Amino acid sequence: MRGGFGPAVGGVARLGARAGLHRFRWDFALPGPEGAGGRGGSRGPWVAPGSYQARLTVGEWTATKPFRLLIDPRLPADGVTEAVLAEQLAMSLKARDLVTEARRLVARLGDIKGRAAALTGVDAEKARAQPRLAALEAKLVTAATRYPTPMLADQIGFLYSMTQAADQQLGRDVYERYDELSGQLAGLTAELQKILAEDLPSLRALP
């Protein structure tokens, strides 16, 4: 299945349209968490063994060929089956999407902080909101200090990396930690909405 545990790079396959032989190497990777610009980045999870299709399109012509991705023959001896890898992939995709949600919240918080600082004529709003925004950021973003305690966004990123560390049966602690972190992220998202509603009515219509 995997050629080591390094980063995988996902994306859409693009080949030249000139006549002749072309080669494309699939790394088994799906897109990673959303990055800058709202696009999927690298370090996406590997797909599970199973049936897939390769489709080649040139102009209006399309050809599709089925194939099967096989499990590493060494894995079943360790109790790692295709079903186990499918479950691992499902959890990894959930963790990947949680990373994306956390990154979106960090970006939105930064945008709101900037807009709040730029408000004019509403000093009372700024005085109320800025300490609350700073406190929220301290829970979400790891401080830039020498020995920082990882905060929620980085904790979610660590969980995501754990789901991809190897082909394996994920323990119950991974699922429990996902539930815990996703609940905390939902709480911080609601807290930001509350700050907007209570302290920054001028910015309440933010997208």
Backbone as a ProteinNet text record, in pm:
[ID]
protein_1_A
[PRIMARY]
MRGGFGPAVGGVARLGARAGLHRFRWDFALPGPEGAGGRGGSRGPWVAPGSYQARLTVGEWTATKPFRLLIDPRLPADGVTEAVLAEQLAMSLKARDLVTEARRLVARLGDIKGRAAALTGVDAEKARAQPRLAALEAKLVTAATRYPTPMLADQIGFLYSMTQAADQQLGRDVYERYDELSGQLAGLTAELQKILAEDLPSLRALP
[TERTIARY]
82.1	0	85.1	171.7	239.6	390.1	449.4	593.7	656.8	640.1	691.8	583.6	615.1	515.9	543	601	625.3	499	505.4	386.8	341	210.4	152	95.8	100.2	51	-63.2	-181.6	-297.3	-316.4	-408	-434.9	-495.2	-532.7	-591.3	-479.8	-489.9	-386.4	-399.9	-289.2	-286.8	-176.5	-212.2	-116.1	-114.7	-2.7	4.3	-86.4	-124	-216.2	-144.1	-12.5	61.5	59.6	70	72.5	197.1	181.8	294.6	260.5	361	341.8	347	257.9	256.3	246.3	307.8	306.7	256.5	167.4	120.1	136.2	195.7	215.8	121.8	30.8	-64.2	-1.4	-5.1	54.7	-46.6	-167.5	-275	-332.1	-297.3	-333.4	-456.7	-539	-649.9	-601.1	-674.2	-632	-625.9	-532.2	-517.2	-609.6	-588.6	-673.9	-668.1	-775.3	-783.2	-677.5	-609.4	-507.7	-547.4	-447.4	-473.9	-548.8	-644	-721.5	-834.8	-855.5	-967.3	-945	-821.1	-792.7	-731.7	-760.1	-701.4	-549.9	-479.1	-333.7	-274.1	-148.8	-77	-106.2	-40	-53.9	-195.4	-258.6	-389.4	-377.4	-483.7	-478.3	-471.5	-409.5	-408.9	-544.7	-584.2	-709.3	-691.9	-804.4	-802.5	-800	-757.6	-764.5	-908.7	-923.3	-1057.3	-1059.4	-1178.8	-1196.8	-1202.8	-1129.5	-1123.1	-1133.8	-1140	-1144.9	-1045.1	-980.1	-894.8	-967.5	-985.1	-1057.2	-965.6	-954.5	-874.2	-968.4	-956.5	-1042.2	-954.7	-979	-912.6	-1020.8	-1046.9	-1156.1	-1288.6	-1362.6	-1491.1	-1478.3	-1356.5	-1334.5	-1296.8	-1357	-1328.8	-1316.8	-1218.6	-1203.1	-1186.5	-1252.1	-1246.7	-1205	-1111.4	-1065.3	-1071.7	-1132.8	-1136	-1005.6	-972.8	-859.2	-883	-803.9	-818	-686.5	-694.9	-579.1	-572.3	-460.7	-447.5	-386.1	-422.3	-363.7	-220.3	-135.2	0.4	-11.3	45.1	26.7	84.6	166.8	224.3	128.9	28.4	-55.6	-152	-219.2	-315.3	-254	-125	-60.1	-57.6	-66.8	-71.3	-213.8	-312.2	-451.2	-507	-434.2	-480.8	-545.5	-677.3	-752.9	-797.3	-861.2	-915.2	-1021.6	-1101.4	-1204.1	-1139.6	-1029.2	-958.1	-907.1	-851.3	-797.9	-909.1	-1025.6	-1138.8	-1185.4	-1187.4	-1224	-1120.6	-993.8	-888.2	-902.7	-931.4	-949	-1066.3	-1177.9	-1295.4	-1262.5	-1187.6	-1150.7	-1052.6	-959.8	-861.1	-927.3	-1029	-1101	-1177.8	-1235.1	-1304.3	-1206.1	-1089.3	-987.7	-935.3	-918.2	-874.5	-972.1	-1100.9	-1201.9	-1207.6	-1175.4	-1171.5	-1053.6	-941.6	-828.5	-871.6	-945.4	-994.2	-1084.2	-1175.3	-1264.6	-1185.2	-1083.3	-1001.5	-927.5	-874.4	-803.3	-897.5	-1017.8	-1115.1	-1149.1	-1163.7	-1195.6	-1080.2	-956.5	-840.2	-838.4	-864.3	-864.5	-976.7	-1094.6	-1207.5	-1182.2	-1124.9	-1092.9	-993.3	-891.7	-795	-858.3	-951.2	-1020.7	-1105.4	-1176.8	-1261.6	-1176.7	-1064.2	-975.5	-927.5	-892.7	-846.9	-955.5	-1075.9	-1186.9	-1226.9	-1221.7	-1256.2	-1156.4	-1027.9	-925.5	-940.2	-998.3	-1012.6	-1141.1	-1228.2	-1352.5	-1325	-1402	-1390.4	-1525.3	-1520.6	-1643.8	-1720.8	-1665.1	-1733.2	-1632.1	-1567.2	-1463.6	-1516.6	-1642.7	-1700.2	-1703.9	-1739.6	-1740.8	-1600.3	-1501.7	-1364.9	-1315.7	-1347.1	-1301.3	-1359.4	-1484.1	-1546.9	-1495.9	-1482.6	-1456.8	-1311.7	-1218.4	-1078.5	-1026.5	-1054.9	-1008.7	-1072	-1197.4	-1264.2	-1206.7	-1176.8	-1116.4	-977.1	-901.1	-767.4	-774.5	-870.5	-886.1	-925.6	-1011.9	-1052.1	-932.9	-854.6	-736.9	-638.2	-624.2	-531.3	-571.8	-701.3	-748.1	-729.1	-728.1	-729.5	-591.2	-507.2	-379.1	-263.9	-167.1	-50.5	34.3	73.5	152.6	291.2	344.7	477.3	584.2	598.6	698.6	793.8	894.2	996.7	944.2	868.7	813.4	662.1	589.6	446.2	367.1	253.3	156.6	70.1	64.6	-16.9	-163.9	-222.2	-361.8	-448.4	-577.1	-673.9	-640.4	-606.9	-580.6	-465.6	-360.4	-247.3	-280.2	-362.5	-403.9	-482.5	-566.8	-642.3	-547.5	-449	-350.8	-272.7	-239.7	-167.4	-254.3	-381.6	-472.2	-478.2	-486.9	-491.3	-365.9	-249.1	-125.8	-123.7	-184.7	-187.5	-270.9	-374.3	-457.7	-386.8	-271.8	-199.9	-63	-30.5	106.3	148	54.7	85.5	-45.6	-37.8	-156.1	-186.7	-298.4	-321.5	-467.8	-502.6	-631.9	-622.8	-702.4	-699.7	-765.7	-707.6	-762.1	-882.8	-955.5	-1073.7	-1037	-914.2	-873.9	-874.1	-847.4	-848.7	-989.8	-1087.6	-1226.8	-1276.1	-1237.5	-1278.6	-1214.4	-1089	-1019.9	-1081	-1120.1	-1186.7	-1315.5	-1396	-1521.2	-1494.6	-1391.4	-1357.3	-1314.5	-1224.5	-1172.2	-1277.2	-1360.3	-1464.5	-1566	-1594.2	-1683.4	-1623.3	-1492.6	-1426.3	-1426.2	-1403.3	-1402.3	-1539.9	-1643.3	-1779.6	-1806.7	-1754.3	-1773.5	-1705.9	-1583.8	-1513.1	-1579.2	-1632.8	-1705.1	-1828.3	-1901.9	-2019.2	-1978.6	-1862.7	-1815.2	-1784.2	-1725.3	-1697	-1826.2	-1925.6	-2055.1	-2117.4	-2098.5	-2153.1	-2084.4	-1952.9	-1880.4	-1930.7	-1953	-2005.2	-2141.8	-2226.8	-2363	-2367.7	-2285.6	-2294.1	-2206.3	-2086.6	-1989.5	-1956.1	-1987.4	-1951.3	-2071.5	-2180.8	-2296.9	-2264.9	-2164.4	-2127	-2073	-2022.1	-1963.6	-2050.1	-2172.1	-2254.6	-2286.6	-2286	-2320.5	-2200.4	-2090.2	-1973.2	-2006.3	-1951.6	-1973.9	-1905.4
-121	0	125.4	142	270	254.3	354.4	354.8	441.7	408.2	490.6	582.2	657.2	738.6	887.3	926.3	1067.7	1135.8	1269	1341.9	1297	1292	1258.8	1385.7	1395.2	1514	1474.4	1530	1500.4	1605.9	1582.7	1681.4	1617.2	1699.5	1652.6	1619.2	1503.7	1461.7	1538.8	1595	1667.3	1608.4	1569.8	1516.5	1605	1602.9	1676.4	1615.3	1694.5	1646.5	1611.9	1616.1	1581.9	1431.7	1392.3	1249.5	1184.9	1060.8	988.5	930.4	876.2	813.2	917	899.2	984.9	894.7	937.7	857.2	942.8	881.3	946.9	849.3	896	812.5	860.1	772.2	803.6	767	861.4	835.6	785.9	752	700.2	805.9	934.2	1036.6	1115.6	1146.9	1240.7	1379.9	1485.6	1620	1630.5	1711.1	1733.9	1843.1	1890.5	1996.4	2121.6	2197	2320.5	2418.1	2479.7	2577.8	2716	2798.6	2934.5	2930.3	3017.5	3023.1	2923.5	2847.4	2754.1	2627.9	2594.8	2475.5	2366.7	2241.8	2129.9	2129.1	2100.2	2103.1	1964.6	1955.6	1828.9	1754.7	1640.8	1557.7	1504.4	1470.6	1407.8	1260.2	1198.1	1054.7	968.1	851.8	754.3	683.9	650.3	576.8	434.1	368.3	229.6	134.9	10.4	-88.1	-102.8	-130.3	-147.4	-124.5	-113.3	-95.7	52.1	87.5	226.1	229.7	350	368.5	476	454.4	556.1	607.5	738.6	797.8	895.2	877.7	965.8	1039.6	1171.7	1254.9	1344.2	1340.4	1428.7	1488.9	1618.2	1680.3	1617.4	1566.4	1501.5	1350.5	1298.7	1153.8	1118.1	1009.4	963.5	811.7	762.3	618	591.1	486.9	452.3	306.6	282.5	146.6	119.8	7.4	-27.2	-93.8	-79.7	-151.7	-168.7	-253.3	-278.2	-249	-171.6	-142.4	-248.8	-320.9	-434.6	-392.3	-464.6	-442	-494.6	-431.2	-481.4	-623.3	-724.3	-863.7	-891.3	-802	-823	-782.7	-699.9	-643.2	-742.5	-829.4	-921.6	-1005.5	-1035.8	-1115.1	-1039.6	-906.5	-823.7	-785.8	-847.6	-819.2	-695.8	-639.7	-520.3	-566	-555.8	-600	-479.8	-507.7	-400.2	-321.2	-390.5	-322.4	-227.2	-270.6	-185.1	-59.7	-75.2	40.1	133.8	77.6	162.1	245.6	185.2	259	366.9	333	430.5	549.9	523.6	631.3	720	659.3	738.3	831.9	782.9	866.7	974.8	940.2	1036.8	1150.1	1117.9	1221.9	1313.9	1257.5	1341.2	1434.8	1380.9	1464.1	1569.8	1532.6	1630.5	1746.4	1715.9	1820.6	1906.4	1846.6	1924.9	2022.8	1981.3	2073.2	2191.4	2162.3	2269.5	2365.9	2311.3	2397.3	2485.8	2427.8	2505.4	2616.7	2586.7	2689.6	2801.1	2764.7	2867.2	2956.6	2896.5	2976.7	3070.3	3021	3105.9	3223.8	3197.4	3304.7	3404.6	3354	3443.9	3529.1	3468	3543.1	3654.8	3623.3	3725	3838.1	3803.8	3906.1	3995.3	3934.7	4012.4	4102	4051	4133.5	4255.5	4234.6	4345.3	4448.3	4401.2	4494.3	4567.5	4496	4560.5	4670.4	4644.7	4744.7	4867.6	4847.7	4958.4	5038.1	4993.1	5065.5	5207.4	5300.2	5439	5484.7	5562.8	5615.7	5518.4	5400.1	5299.9	5243.3	5332.7	5290.1	5196.5	5214.8	5126.9	4983.2	4963.5	4828.7	4769	4845.3	4796.1	4760.8	4844.3	4819.8	4690.7	4660.4	4536.6	4414.8	4427.8	4310.8	4266.7	4359.4	4321.3	4224.7	4243.3	4143.3	4005.9	4002.7	3874.6	3805.1	3882.9	3824.6	3770.8	3844	3798.1	3669.5	3661.1	3540.8	3421.2	3445.8	3339.1	3292	3384.3	3348.9	3267.5	3300	3227.9	3081.7	3052.7	2914	2838.9	2912.3	2850.4	2839.3	2939.9	2949	2937	2854.1	2835.6	2963	3004.7	3127.1	3109.2	3217.2	3214.2	3236.4	3140.9	3147.2	3028.6	3022.3	2920.3	2780.3	2763.4	2632.9	2645.1	2665.2	2690.3	2562.9	2579.9	2470.5	2468.8	2356.4	2352.3	2379.7	2470.7	2503.2	2427.8	2459.9	2373.2	2346.1	2448	2425.3	2327.2	2340.6	2248.8	2110.8	2103.7	1974	1895.7	1965.7	1900.9	1853.4	1936	1895.3	1772.4	1763.8	1646.8	1521.5	1534.1	1419.5	1371.4	1464.7	1428.2	1350.3	1396.8	1326	1186	1169.7	1038	938.1	986.2	894.5	843.1	903.3	864.3	805.2	785.4	746.8	613.3	521.6	389.7	321.7	213.3	131.8	54.2	87.5	29.1	39.1	-41	-30.7	84.9	188.4	303.2	266.8	314.1	285.4	371.5	331.2	406.1	548.7	567.6	700.6	801.6	756.3	847.3	900	811.9	852.9	942	906.4	988.2	1126	1131.4	1260.2	1345.3	1280	1354.6	1418.3	1341.5	1396	1513	1499.5	1605.2	1732.5	1717.9	1835.3	1901	1820.3	1878.5	1954.3	1904.3	1976.6	2108.8	2107.9	2231.6	2333	2286.1	2377.4	2437.3	2356.7	2408.6	2513.9	2491	2587.8	2720.5	2716.5	2840.3	2912.4	2836.6	2898.4	2972.2	2908.5	2973.1	3094.8	3085.1	3197.3	3318.6	3294.9	3406.6	3471.5	3389.7	3444.7	3527.9	3483.4	3556.1	3691.2	3694.1	3821	3918.1	3867.6	3953.2	4009.6	3923.5	3965.2	4062.8	4038.9	4118.3	4243.8	4232.4	4341	4411.6	4351.1	4411.2	4415	4480.6	4486	4550.7	4636.5	4700.4	4598.9	4484.7	4382.1	4257.6	4265.1	4145.6	4082.8	4160.2	4108.5	4051.9	4026.7	3970.2	3836.3	3808.6	3677.7	3566.6
0	0	0	100.3	116.8	99	38.7	23.7	129.3	255.9	364.2	418.1	521.5	590.1	573.4	462.9	435.5	388.9	361.1	317.8	180.7	164.1	35.4	-26.2	-157	-226.8	-317.2	-291.7	-373.5	-479.8	-573.3	-676.3	-798.3	-893.6	-1018.4	-1117	-1178.8	-1273.6	-1403.3	-1451.3	-1576.8	-1664.4	-1785.5	-1880.5	-2003.9	-2073.7	-2199.8	-2305.1	-2403.9	-2508.5	-2638.6	-2637.5	-2759	-2782.9	-2909.3	-2943	-2883	-2838.1	-2781.8	-2646.3	-2579.4	-2449.5	-2337	-2241.3	-2122.8	-2000	-1891	-1769.5	-1653.2	-1573.8	-1451.5	-1335.9	-1226.5	-1108.3	-998.6	-958.7	-852.3	-718.6	-623.7	-492.7	-390.2	-435.3	-349.1	-255.6	-274.4	-176.6	-218.5	-120.5	-136.2	-95.4	-131.5	-89.2	62.1	109.2	251.5	301	423.5	478.1	392.2	396.6	319.6	367.8	272	305.1	257.8	231.2	184.7	52	36.8	-86.3	-92.5	17	19.3	-60.6	-94	-174	-87.3	-125	-53.5	-70.2	36.5	32	28.8	70	71.4	201.8	218.2	337.6	354.6	242.6	249.9	281.3	331.9	364.5	239.5	254.5	146	138.1	18	0.4	52.3	78.2	124.6	4.9	24.5	-83.9	-132.1	-260.6	-314.9	-464.5	-520.4	-664.8	-700	-804	-849.7	-1001.8	-1055.9	-1200.8	-1241.1	-1353.7	-1414.1	-1538.5	-1545.9	-1659	-1731.5	-1862.5	-1947.3	-2041.8	-2043.2	-2127.8	-2213.9	-2343.5	-2439.4	-2527.5	-2511.6	-2585.2	-2545	-2643.8	-2615.2	-2599.8	-2614.2	-2602.8	-2460.3	-2409.5	-2273	-2272.1	-2198.5	-2179.2	-2029.7	-1980.3	-1838.9	-1823.2	-1732.2	-1705.1	-1555.7	-1516.5	-1373	-1330.8	-1205	-1148.7	-999.4	-938.9	-795.5	-725.1	-619.3	-535.6	-427.1	-420.1	-329.7	-196.6	-93.4	37.3	38.5	115.4	135.9	192.2	126.6	172.2	309.6	362	495.2	606.5	574.2	678.6	743.4	665.8	730.7	841.7	831.8	937.4	1069.6	1063.2	1183.9	1222.7	1156.4	1188.4	1121.6	1026.4	954.6	824.5	818.1	701.3	618.3	505	422.1	498.8	578.8	658.8	759.8	821	916.3	847	727.4	654.5	608.5	575.8	538.3	657.1	776.3	897.4	929.2	910.4	935.1	840.8	714.6	617.4	655.9	695.4	733.8	849.6	949.5	1063.2	1021.1	935.1	889.3	811.7	732.7	657.5	751.5	857	956	1025.8	1062.7	1127.2	1030.4	903.9	802.9	793.5	789.3	777.9	903.7	1019	1142.1	1139.5	1081.7	1062.6	976.8	869.5	782.4	859.2	939.9	1019.3	1114.4	1177.7	1271.4	1198.9	1081.6	1005.1	961.4	925.1	886.5	1004.7	1123	1240.6	1275.7	1266.3	1292.3	1195.8	1067.9	968.2	993.9	1029.5	1055.5	1179	1281.5	1402.1	1371.4	1291.7	1254.6	1176.1	1086.7	1008.6	1098.5	1192.6	1283.1	1373.3	1422.4	1504.5	1426.7	1300	1218.5	1193.9	1166.3	1141.4	1269	1381.3	1507.8	1541.2	1516.3	1545.2	1456.6	1337.6	1243.1	1262.8	1354	1376.5	1426.3	1378.5	1424.5	1478.7	1584.9	1641.6	1726.6	1750.7	1834.1	1934.2	2007.4	2100.5	2208.6	2245.9	2348.2	2299.2	2173.1	2116.3	2119.4	2076.8	2073.1	2213.4	2309.7	2446.8	2502.5	2467.7	2516.5	2441.4	2309.2	2225.7	2225.7	2224.8	2206.3	2312.6	2442.9	2540.2	2517.6	2478.8	2455.6	2332	2228.4	2108.3	2139.7	2219.8	2256.8	2339.5	2429.5	2511	2425.2	2327.2	2236.7	2153.5	2104.9	2025.4	2107.9	2235.7	2322	2339.3	2330.9	2339.8	2207.9	2098.4	1965.5	1904.1	1921.6	1851.2	1950.6	1918.9	2004.3	2007.3	2125	2140	2078.7	2025.9	1964.2	2070.2	2160.4	2266.1	2251.6	2336.4	2321.4	2350.5	2456.9	2491.7	2510.3	2400.2	2412.8	2440.1	2501.6	2515	2388.9	2318.2	2195.9	2226.9	2153.6	2174	2073.3	2069.1	2003.3	1856.7	1779.1	1636.2	1616.9	1696.2	1684.3	1740.3	1842	1894.9	1789.8	1715.6	1607.5	1498.7	1465.4	1364.8	1407.7	1536.1	1586.7	1576.9	1612.4	1600.2	1455.7	1362.4	1220.4	1181.2	1224.3	1190.4	1250.8	1367.5	1431.4	1351.1	1282.2	1205	1080.4	1046.4	924.9	953.1	1079.3	1114.7	1053.1	1035.5	980	942.9	866.3	839.9	967.7	1032.5	1164.2	1205.3	1306.9	1373.5	1472.1	1451.1	1540.3	1672.1	1780.7	1911.9	1945	2047.5	2090.4	2130.3	2182.7	2226.8	2113.3	1990.2	1874.8	1852.2	1858.3	1835.5	1950.1	2071.9	2186.4	2180.6	2139.9	2129.3	2018.5	1908.8	1800.7	1851.4	1923.2	1976.4	2070.6	2152.8	2248.3	2175.8	2077.9	2008.8	1919.4	1854.6	1769.8	1854.3	1975.6	2066	2111.3	2141	2181	2066.5	1944.4	1830.2	1808	1821.6	1808.8	1915.3	2036.8	2144.3	2114.4	2060.3	2027.8	1910.3	1816.2	1704.7	1756.4	1848.2	1907.4	1990.2	2057.4	2138.1	2051	1933.5	1842.7	1794.8	1765	1723.7	1836.3	1958.9	2073.6	2090.6	2069.8	2078.4	1972.9	1853.2	1746.7	1784.2	1837.3	1869.4	1986.2	2089	2210.8	2208.2	2150.9	2163.4	2033.1	1920.5	1791.7	1698.3	1738.1	1648.7	1514.4	1509.7	1383.8	1282.9	1333.6	1245.5	1238.2	1289	1300.1	1164.8	1059.3	926.1	851.8	923.5	857.3	792.6	673.5	610.8	688
[MASK]
+++++++++++++++++++++++++++++++++++++++++++++++++++++++++++++++++++++++++++++++++++++++++++++++++++++++++++++++++++++++++++++++++++++++++++++++++++++++++++++++++++++++++++++++++++++++++++++++++++++++++++++++

